[in-house]
Amino acid sequence: MRAGRRTEIEEITGVLLKWGAGMGLELPRHRALYHLVRALEQTDRTRPPQ
C-alpha cells in the first residue's frame, strides 16, 4: 500500500468471506480485516502519515 500498488485483499480475504458465507460462517475477524484494508486503500496516500 505504501508503494501505491493495489492490495490482494479481494483475491484472498474477499474469497474467504464468500466461501464462509456459502457455508453459513460469519468469520468476524476476517471481515474486520477486509474492511480495514479496504478503508486504507481509499485514503489519500499523497499525504504523509501523521
mmJSON file of the N, C-alpha and C atoms, coordinates in Angstrom:
{"data_MODEL":{"atom_site":{
"group_PDB":["ATOM","ATOM","ATOM","ATOM","ATOM","ATOM","ATOM","ATOM","ATOM","ATOM","ATOM","ATOM","ATOM","ATOM","ATOM","ATOM","ATOM","ATOM","ATOM","ATOM","ATOM","ATOM","ATOM","ATOM","ATOM","ATOM","ATOM","ATOM","ATOM","ATOM","ATOM","ATOM","ATOM","ATOM","ATOM","ATOM","ATOM","ATOM","ATOM","ATOM","ATOM","ATOM","ATOM","ATOM","ATOM","ATOM","ATOM","ATOM","ATOM","ATOM","ATOM","ATOM","ATOM","ATOM","ATOM","ATOM","ATOM","ATOM","ATOM","ATOM","ATOM","ATOM","ATOM","ATOM","ATOM","ATOM","ATOM","ATOM","ATOM","ATOM","ATOM","ATOM","ATOM","ATOM","ATOM","ATOM","ATOM","ATOM","ATOM","ATOM","ATOM","ATOM","ATOM","ATOM","ATOM","ATOM","ATOM","ATOM","ATOM","ATOM","ATOM","ATOM","ATOM","ATOM","ATOM","ATOM","ATOM","ATOM","ATOM","ATOM","ATOM","ATOM","ATOM","ATOM","ATOM","ATOM","ATOM","ATOM","ATOM","ATOM","ATOM","ATOM","ATOM","ATOM","ATOM","ATOM","ATOM","ATOM","ATOM","ATOM","ATOM","ATOM","ATOM","ATOM","ATOM","ATOM","ATOM","ATOM","ATOM","ATOM","ATOM","ATOM","ATOM","ATOM","ATOM","ATOM","ATOM","ATOM","ATOM","ATOM","ATOM","ATOM","ATOM","ATOM","ATOM","ATOM","ATOM","ATOM","ATOM","ATOM"],
"id":[1,2,3,4,5,6,7,8,9,10,11,12,13,14,15,16,17,18,19,20,21,22,23,24,25,26,27,28,29,30,31,32,33,34,35,36,37,38,39,40,41,42,43,44,45,46,47,48,49,50,51,52,53,54,55,56,57,58,59,60,61,62,63,64,65,66,67,68,69,70,71,72,73,74,75,76,77,78,79,80,81,82,83,84,85,86,87,88,89,90,91,92,93,94,95,96,97,98,99,100,101,102,103,104,105,106,107,108,109,110,111,112,113,114,115,116,117,118,119,120,121,122,123,124,125,126,127,128,129,130,131,132,133,134,135,136,137,138,139,140,141,142,143,144,145,146,147,148,149,150],
"type_symbol":["N","C","C","N","C","C","N","C","C","N","C","C","N","C","C","N","C","C","N","C","C","N","C","C","N","C","C","N","C","C","N","C","C","N","C","C","N","C","C","N","C","C","N","C","C","N","C","C","N","C","C","N","C","C","N","C","C","N","C","C","N","C","C","N","C","C","N","C","C","N","C","C","N","C","C","N","C","C","N","C","C","N","C","C","N","C","C","N","C","C","N","C","C","N","C","C","N","C","C","N","C","C","N","C","C","N","C","C","N","C","C","N","C","C","N","C","C","N","C","C","N","C","C","N","C","C","N","C","C","N","C","C","N","C","C","N","C","C","N","C","C","N","C","C","N","C","C","N","C","C"],
"label_atom_id":["N","CA","C","N","CA","C","N","CA","C","N","CA","C","N","CA","C","N","CA","C","N","CA","C","N","CA","C","N","CA","C","N","CA","C","N","CA","C","N","CA","C","N","CA","C","N","CA","C","N","CA","C","N","CA","C","N","CA","C","N","CA","C","N","CA","C","N","CA","C","N","CA","C","N","CA","C","N","CA","C","N","CA","C","N","CA","C","N","CA","C","N","CA","C","N","CA","C","N","CA","C","N","CA","C","N","CA","C","N","CA","C","N","CA","C","N","CA","C","N","CA","C","N","CA","C","N","CA","C","N","CA","C","N","CA","C","N","CA","C","N","CA","C","N","CA","C","N","CA","C","N","CA","C","N","CA","C","N","CA","C","N","CA","C","N","CA","C","N","CA","C","N","CA","C"],
"label_alt_id":[null,null,null,null,null,null,null,null,null,null,null,null,null,null,null,null,null,null,null,null,null,null,null,null,null,null,null,null,null,null,null,null,null,null,null,null,null,null,null,null,null,null,null,null,null,null,null,null,null,null,null,null,null,null,null,null,null,null,null,null,null,null,null,null,null,null,null,null,null,null,null,null,null,null,null,null,null,null,null,null,null,null,null,null,null,null,null,null,null,null,null,null,null,null,null,null,null,null,null,null,null,null,null,null,null,null,null,null,null,null,null,null,null,null,null,null,null,null,null,null,null,null,null,null,null,null,null,null,null,null,null,null,null,null,null,null,null,null,null,null,null,null,null,null,null,null,null,null,null,null],
"label_comp_id":["MET","MET","MET","ARG","ARG","ARG","ALA","ALA","ALA","GLY","GLY","GLY","ARG","ARG","ARG","ARG","ARG","ARG","THR","THR","THR","GLU","GLU","GLU","ILE","ILE","ILE","GLU","GLU","GLU","GLU","GLU","GLU","ILE","ILE","ILE","THR","THR","THR","GLY","GLY","GLY","VAL","VAL","VAL","LEU","LEU","LEU","LEU","LEU","LEU","LYS","LYS","LYS","TRP","TRP","TRP","GLY","GLY","GLY","ALA","ALA","ALA","GLY","GLY","GLY","MET","MET","MET","GLY","GLY","GLY","LEU","LEU","LEU","GLU","GLU","GLU","LEU","LEU","LEU","PRO","PRO","PRO","ARG","ARG","ARG","HIS","HIS","HIS","ARG","ARG","ARG","ALA","ALA","ALA","LEU","LEU","LEU","TYR","TYR","TYR","HIS","HIS","HIS","LEU","LEU","LEU","VAL","VAL","VAL","ARG","ARG","ARG","ALA","ALA","ALA","LEU","LEU","LEU","GLU","GLU","GLU","GLN","GLN","GLN","THR","THR","THR","ASP","ASP","ASP","ARG","ARG","ARG","THR","THR","THR","ARG","ARG","ARG","PRO","PRO","PRO","PRO","PRO","PRO","GLN","GLN","GLN"],
"label_asym_id":["A","A","A","A","A","A","A","A","A","A","A","A","A","A","A","A","A","A","A","A","A","A","A","A","A","A","A","A","A","A","A","A","A","A","A","A","A","A","A","A","A","A","A","A","A","A","A","A","A","A","A","A","A","A","A","A","A","A","A","A","A","A","A","A","A","A","A","A","A","A","A","A","A","A","A","A","A","A","A","A","A","A","A","A","A","A","A","A","A","A","A","A","A","A","A","A","A","A","A","A","A","A","A","A","A","A","A","A","A","A","A","A","A","A","A","A","A","A","A","A","A","A","A","A","A","A","A","A","A","A","A","A","A","A","A","A","A","A","A","A","A","A","A","A","A","A","A","A","A","A"],
"label_entity_id":["1","1","1","1","1","1","1","1","1","1","1","1","1","1","1","1","1","1","1","1","1","1","1","1","1","1","1","1","1","1","1","1","1","1","1","1","1","1","1","1","1","1","1","1","1","1","1","1","1","1","1","1","1","1","1","1","1","1","1","1","1","1","1","1","1","1","1","1","1","1","1","1","1","1","1","1","1","1","1","1","1","1","1","1","1","1","1","1","1","1","1","1","1","1","1","1","1","1","1","1","1","1","1","1","1","1","1","1","1","1","1","1","1","1","1","1","1","1","1","1","1","1","1","1","1","1","1","1","1","1","1","1","1","1","1","1","1","1","1","1","1","1","1","1","1","1","1","1","1","1"],
"label_seq_id":[1,1,1,2,2,2,3,3,3,4,4,4,5,5,5,6,6,6,7,7,7,8,8,8,9,9,9,10,10,10,11,11,11,12,12,12,13,13,13,14,14,14,15,15,15,16,16,16,17,17,17,18,18,18,19,19,19,20,20,20,21,21,21,22,22,22,23,23,23,24,24,24,25,25,25,26,26,26,27,27,27,28,28,28,29,29,29,30,30,30,31,31,31,32,32,32,33,33,33,34,34,34,35,35,35,36,36,36,37,37,37,38,38,38,39,39,39,40,40,40,41,41,41,42,42,42,43,43,43,44,44,44,45,45,45,46,46,46,47,47,47,48,48,48,49,49,49,50,50,50],
"pdbx_PDB_ins_code":[null,null,null,null,null,null,null,null,null,null,null,null,null,null,null,null,null,null,null,null,null,null,null,null,null,null,null,null,null,null,null,null,null,null,null,null,null,null,null,null,null,null,null,null,null,null,null,null,null,null,null,null,null,null,null,null,null,null,null,null,null,null,null,null,null,null,null,null,null,null,null,null,null,null,null,null,null,null,null,null,null,null,null,null,null,null,null,null,null,null,null,null,null,null,null,null,null,null,null,null,null,null,null,null,null,null,null,null,null,null,null,null,null,null,null,null,null,null,null,null,null,null,null,null,null,null,null,null,null,null,null,null,null,null,null,null,null,null,null,null,null,null,null,null,null,null,null,null,null,null],
"Cartn_x":[0.818,0.0,0.86,1.966,2.824,3.375,3.582,4.111,3.009,1.759,0.658,0.09,0.549,0.027,-1.242,-2.025,-3.269,-2.968,-3.784,-3.595,-4.293,-4.055,-4.694,-5.824,-6.364,-7.382,-8.62,-9.005,-10.202,-9.952,-8.787,-8.467,-8.242,-7.824,-7.542,-8.686,-8.826,-9.829,-11.239,-11.403,-12.733,-13.274,-12.418,-12.827,-13.13,-12.301,-12.527,-13.883,-14.227,-15.519,-16.681,-16.515,-17.564,-17.733,-16.628,-16.701,-17.369,-16.957,-17.546,-19.041,-19.462,-20.889,-21.652,-21.045,-21.673,-21.833,-20.99,-21.06,-21.784,-22.295,-23.006,-22.099,-20.845,-19.896,-19.785,-19.634,-19.55,-18.123,-17.155,-15.743,-15.526,-15.888,-15.844,-14.453,-13.418,-12.069,-11.624,-11.915,-11.563,-12.365,-13.636,-14.475,-13.934,-13.507,-12.943,-11.655,-10.784,-9.542,-9.833,-10.774,-11.162,-11.6,-12.474,-12.991,-11.917,-11.021,-9.932,-9.003,-8.623,-7.724,-8.42,-9.687,-10.421,-10.496,-10.693,-10.739,-9.374,-8.313,-6.969,-6.679,-7.187,-6.989,-7.644,-8.666,-9.398,-8.78,-7.796,-7.201,-6.28,-6.02,-5.14,-3.695,-3.053,-1.667,-0.645,-1.087,-0.148,0.277,-0.522,-0.182,0.636,1.692,2.47,1.647,1.882,1.135,1.478,0.526,0.751,0.958],
"Cartn_y":[-1.186,0.0,1.247,1.221,2.408,2.755,1.741,1.971,2.369,2.409,2.812,1.698,0.478,-0.647,-1.201,-1.857,-2.477,-3.656,-3.845,-4.985,-6.215,-7.35,-8.605,-8.977,-8.006,-8.288,-8.939,-8.51,-9.086,-10.535,-10.792,-12.129,-13.132,-12.675,-13.593,-13.575,-12.484,-12.424,-12.31,-11.603,-11.495,-12.859,-13.684,-15.036,-15.873,-15.756,-16.492,-16.13,-14.851,-14.42,-14.977,-15.031,-15.605,-17.097,-17.817,-19.244,-19.452,-18.643,-18.75,-18.494,-17.499,-17.184,-18.359,-19.016,-20.163,-21.345,-21.376,-22.447,-22.009,-20.773,-20.276,-19.771,-19.451,-18.938,-17.423,-16.75,-15.284,-14.758,-15.4,-15.013,-13.54,-13.14,-11.716,-11.086,-11.811,-11.217,-10.979,-11.914,-11.738,-10.592,-10.481,-9.394,-8.037,-7.96,-6.711,-6.347,-7.33,-7.095,-6.605,-7.262,-6.891,-5.426,-5.027,-3.659,-2.637,-2.995,-2.078,-1.83,-2.893,-2.734,-1.955,-2.267,-1.526,-0.035,0.284,1.697,2.354,1.647,2.197,2.42,1.552,1.724,3.011,3.463,4.659,5.958,5.863,7.071,7.74,9.001,9.783,9.419,8.69,8.258,9.31,10.451,11.508,12.311,12.209,12.928,12.026,12.56,11.737,11.41,10.233,9.891,10.847,11.052,11.992,11.274],
"Cartn_z":[0.0,0.0,0.0,0.717,0.753,-0.621,-1.435,-2.781,-3.755,-3.28,-4.126,-4.977,-4.729,-5.503,-4.874,-5.702,-5.281,-4.355,-3.33,-2.43,-3.005,-2.394,-2.807,-1.852,-1.126,-0.119,-0.728,-1.897,-2.527,-2.942,-3.514,-4.004,-2.876,-1.717,-0.61,0.404,1.109,2.171,1.617,0.51,-0.091,-0.496,-1.101,-1.493,-0.259,0.754,2.004,2.612,2.597,3.13,2.304,0.992,0.148,0.423,0.561,0.883,2.232,3.212,4.549,4.524,3.776,3.678,3.069,2.103,1.475,2.424,3.449,4.444,5.717,5.72,6.889,8.004,7.672,8.663,8.54,9.674,9.652,9.524,10.127,10.072,10.443,11.657,12.021,11.972,12.318,12.279,10.843,9.97,8.56,7.95,8.325,7.818,8.292,9.55,10.081,9.331,9.132,8.399,6.983,6.33,4.968,4.914,5.831,5.816,6.198,7.095,7.456,6.267,5.584,4.435,3.325,3.066,2.027,2.382,3.658,4.069,3.87,4.197,3.997,2.516,1.668,0.225,-0.276,0.41,-0.017,0.499,1.403,1.969,0.959,1.18,0.31,0.636,-0.241,0.006,-0.376,-0.902,-1.261,-0.047,1.025,2.26,3.169,3.792,4.722,5.969,6.581,7.804,8.935,9.828,10.935,12.23],
"occupancy":[1.0,1.0,1.0,1.0,1.0,1.0,1.0,1.0,1.0,1.0,1.0,1.0,1.0,1.0,1.0,1.0,1.0,1.0,1.0,1.0,1.0,1.0,1.0,1.0,1.0,1.0,1.0,1.0,1.0,1.0,1.0,1.0,1.0,1.0,1.0,1.0,1.0,1.0,1.0,1.0,1.0,1.0,1.0,1.0,1.0,1.0,1.0,1.0,1.0,1.0,1.0,1.0,1.0,1.0,1.0,1.0,1.0,1.0,1.0,1.0,1.0,1.0,1.0,1.0,1.0,1.0,1.0,1.0,1.0,1.0,1.0,1.0,1.0,1.0,1.0,1.0,1.0,1.0,1.0,1.0,1.0,1.0,1.0,1.0,1.0,1.0,1.0,1.0,1.0,1.0,1.0,1.0,1.0,1.0,1.0,1.0,1.0,1.0,1.0,1.0,1.0,1.0,1.0,1.0,1.0,1.0,1.0,1.0,1.0,1.0,1.0,1.0,1.0,1.0,1.0,1.0,1.0,1.0,1.0,1.0,1.0,1.0,1.0,1.0,1.0,1.0,1.0,1.0,1.0,1.0,1.0,1.0,1.0,1.0,1.0,1.0,1.0,1.0,1.0,1.0,1.0,1.0,1.0,1.0,1.0,1.0,1.0,1.0,1.0,1.0],
"B_iso_or_equiv":[0.0,0.0,0.0,0.0,0.0,0.0,0.0,0.0,0.0,0.0,0.0,0.0,0.0,0.0,0.0,0.0,0.0,0.0,0.0,0.0,0.0,0.0,0.0,0.0,0.0,0.0,0.0,0.0,0.0,0.0,0.0,0.0,0.0,0.0,0.0,0.0,0.0,0.0,0.0,0.0,0.0,0.0,0.0,0.0,0.0,0.0,0.0,0.0,0.0,0.0,0.0,0.0,0.0,0.0,0.0,0.0,0.0,0.0,0.0,0.0,0.0,0.0,0.0,0.0,0.0,0.0,0.0,0.0,0.0,0.0,0.0,0.0,0.0,0.0,0.0,0.0,0.0,0.0,0.0,0.0,0.0,0.0,0.0,0.0,0.0,0.0,0.0,0.0,0.0,0.0,0.0,0.0,0.0,0.0,0.0,0.0,0.0,0.0,0.0,0.0,0.0,0.0,0.0,0.0,0.0,0.0,0.0,0.0,0.0,0.0,0.0,0.0,0.0,0.0,0.0,0.0,0.0,0.0,0.0,0.0,0.0,0.0,0.0,0.0,0.0,0.0,0.0,0.0,0.0,0.0,0.0,0.0,0.0,0.0,0.0,0.0,0.0,0.0,0.0,0.0,0.0,0.0,0.0,0.0,0.0,0.0,0.0,0.0,0.0,0.0],
"pdbx_formal_charge":[null,null,null,null,null,null,null,null,null,null,null,null,null,null,null,null,null,null,null,null,null,null,null,null,null,null,null,null,null,null,null,null,null,null,null,null,null,null,null,null,null,null,null,null,null,null,null,null,null,null,null,null,null,null,null,null,null,null,null,null,null,null,null,null,null,null,null,null,null,null,null,null,null,null,null,null,null,null,null,null,null,null,null,null,null,null,null,null,null,null,null,null,null,null,null,null,null,null,null,null,null,null,null,null,null,null,null,null,null,null,null,null,null,null,null,null,null,null,null,null,null,null,null,null,null,null,null,null,null,null,null,null,null,null,null,null,null,null,null,null,null,null,null,null,null,null,null,null,null,null],
"auth_seq_id":[1,1,1,2,2,2,3,3,3,4,4,4,5,5,5,6,6,6,7,7,7,8,8,8,9,9,9,10,10,10,11,11,11,12,12,12,13,13,13,14,14,14,15,15,15,16,16,16,17,17,17,18,18,18,19,19,19,20,20,20,21,21,21,22,22,22,23,23,23,24,24,24,25,25,25,26,26,26,27,27,27,28,28,28,29,29,29,30,30,30,31,31,31,32,32,32,33,33,33,34,34,34,35,35,35,36,36,36,37,37,37,38,38,38,39,39,39,40,40,40,41,41,41,42,42,42,43,43,43,44,44,44,45,45,45,46,46,46,47,47,47,48,48,48,49,49,49,50,50,50],
"auth_comp_id":["MET","MET","MET","ARG","ARG","ARG","ALA","ALA","ALA","GLY","GLY","GLY","ARG","ARG","ARG","ARG","ARG","ARG","THR","THR","THR","GLU","GLU","GLU","ILE","ILE","ILE","GLU","GLU","GLU","GLU","GLU","GLU","ILE","ILE","ILE","THR","THR","THR","GLY","GLY","GLY","VAL","VAL","VAL","LEU","LEU","LEU","LEU","LEU","LEU","LYS","LYS","LYS","TRP","TRP","TRP","GLY","GLY","GLY","ALA","ALA","ALA","GLY","GLY","GLY","MET","MET","MET","GLY","GLY","GLY","LEU","LEU","LEU","GLU","GLU","GLU","LEU","LEU","LEU","PRO","PRO","PRO","ARG","ARG","ARG","HIS","HIS","HIS","ARG","ARG","ARG","ALA","ALA","ALA","LEU","LEU","LEU","TYR","TYR","TYR","HIS","HIS","HIS","LEU","LEU","LEU","VAL","VAL","VAL","ARG","ARG","ARG","ALA","ALA","ALA","LEU","LEU","LEU","GLU","GLU","GLU","GLN","GLN","GLN","THR","THR","THR","ASP","ASP","ASP","ARG","ARG","ARG","THR","THR","THR","ARG","ARG","ARG","PRO","PRO","PRO","PRO","PRO","PRO","GLN","GLN","GLN"],
"auth_asym_id":["A","A","A","A","A","A","A","A","A","A","A","A","A","A","A","A","A","A","A","A","A","A","A","A","A","A","A","A","A","A","A","A","A","A","A","A","A","A","A","A","A","A","A","A","A","A","A","A","A","A","A","A","A","A","A","A","A","A","A","A","A","A","A","A","A","A","A","A","A","A","A","A","A","A","A","A","A","A","A","A","A","A","A","A","A","A","A","A","A","A","A","A","A","A","A","A","A","A","A","A","A","A","A","A","A","A","A","A","A","A","A","A","A","A","A","A","A","A","A","A","A","A","A","A","A","A","A","A","A","A","A","A","A","A","A","A","A","A","A","A","A","A","A","A","A","A","A","A","A","A"],
"auth_atom_id":["N","CA","C","N","CA","C","N","CA","C","N","CA","C","N","CA","C","N","CA","C","N","CA","C","N","CA","C","N","CA","C","N","CA","C","N","CA","C","N","CA","C","N","CA","C","N","CA","C","N","CA","C","N","CA","C","N","CA","C","N","CA","C","N","CA","C","N","CA","C","N","CA","C","N","CA","C","N","CA","C","N","CA","C","N","CA","C","N","CA","C","N","CA","C","N","CA","C","N","CA","C","N","CA","C","N","CA","C","N","CA","C","N","CA","C","N","CA","C","N","CA","C","N","CA","C","N","CA","C","N","CA","C","N","CA","C","N","CA","C","N","CA","C","N","CA","C","N","CA","C","N","CA","C","N","CA","C","N","CA","C","N","CA","C","N","CA","C","N","CA","C","N","CA","C"],
"pdbx_PDB_model_num":[1,1,1,1,1,1,1,1,1,1,1,1,1,1,1,1,1,1,1,1,1,1,1,1,1,1,1,1,1,1,1,1,1,1,1,1,1,1,1,1,1,1,1,1,1,1,1,1,1,1,1,1,1,1,1,1,1,1,1,1,1,1,1,1,1,1,1,1,1,1,1,1,1,1,1,1,1,1,1,1,1,1,1,1,1,1,1,1,1,1,1,1,1,1,1,1,1,1,1,1,1,1,1,1,1,1,1,1,1,1,1,1,1,1,1,1,1,1,1,1,1,1,1,1,1,1,1,1,1,1,1,1,1,1,1,1,1,1,1,1,1,1,1,1,1,1,1,1,1,1]
}}}
